[in-house]
Amino acid sequence: MDYGDPISYLVLQPGTDVVSSDGQRIGKVQHILAVEEEDVFDGLVIDTELGPGGLHFVDADQIDRIYEKAVVLNLTAEEAKQLPKPTPSPGVLESHGVEDSESPLQEKLHRAWDRISGNY
């Protein structure tokens, strides 16, 4: 299958196909997640057709290559069924003066939620 030339996440367009490592089209790009001021690519929110379907988060580490016509994951279609859904960001909890911090993945999932909910 011809996916075109490799491209940067900076020019990736919503609606681009997302393909598993075993060649199955699993959905389409909905949102590109990045910390623009730091030029850091976090990942993608995709609308998947697998499993329960709907919006799911793909971490940058789970992406093999970004092409003009497709994003290829380093996950099989079966593994892609386990991708997490973006979640709303809870309030920061404090316990005895120490903030409970989020894991990097939780932070990314919350940024994904903020992006798709318009709070970005």
N, C-alpha and C positions, 0 to 999 in steps of 0.2 A: 504494500500500500504506500502511495506517495503522500507524505505529510508536508512536503515543501521543505524550505530551508530552515535551519535552526534560527530562532529569534530570542530576544530578551523578553523578560516578563513585562518590561516597560511598554512594549508594543503589542502584547497579547490582548485580544479582544474578547469580551463576553460573547458567548454563543459558540466559541470554538469547541470542537469535539474533545472529549477526554477518553483516552484509550488505555486499557490495562496492559500489563507486560506480556500477557498471552494474546494480545491483539483484539480483544473484545471492546467495542464502543460501550462505555458505561454511563455516559452523560455528557453534559455541556458545562463550560465555565460560566458561572454567574457573576463572581466578584474576584478581583485580584487583590490580595492582601499584602500590604507593604508598609513599612515605616519610611515614608518618602524622605523626610528630613535626614534620615541616616542611610538612605539607599539600601535598605534591608528588605529582602523578599521573604515574607512569612509563609505564603502558601496560597491556596485557592479555596473558594467556596464553589462547589459544583452542585448542579441539579442532577442527581443520579437516577438511573432507571433500574438499579439493582436493589434486591432486598426490599426494605420498607420504602425505598425511594425518597424523594425530597432532597433538601439541602444538606450537604455534608462537607466537612472540612478536610482538605488534603494539605498536610504539612509540606513545606518546601523540600524536606529530606525524602519525601515519598514520590517526588517527581524526578523522572529520569531525564527527560528532555522536553523542551518547549519548541514547537515548530510552527510554521505559518498556519497550518491547517489542523493541528492536533497537539494536545498535551499528552505525552506518554508517561504513565506512572511506572514505578518499579514494584508495583503490587499486581498480583493476579486479580482476575475478576472476583474470585472467591474471597480473597483478602480485602478487596475494596468494599465488600458488603459490610465490613466492620468499621468503616470510617466513622468518626464521631460527628454528631450534629453540633452546630454552633450553639452556644448557650448564653443566656443573659448574664451580665456581670453582676454578681452579688455585691452588697456593700462590704467595705473592708471591715473585718472583724478585729477588735482589739482585746487582748487578754493580758491584764496586769501590765499595761504599758508596752506590750510587744505586739506588733502587727503580725497577723497571720498572712503570709505571702502566698501567692499562687505559683504553681509550677509554670514553666515556660509554655507548655501545651495549653494549660488553662487560660493563660494570658492571651494566647493566639485565638482560642475558641471564643473568648469574650470579645476580642477585636473583630472577629468574624461576625459575631452577633451584632455588635454595634454598627458594622458596615451595612449589613442587610436590613437592619431595623431603622437606618437613617440617623443614628446617633454618632456616626463616625466623625 
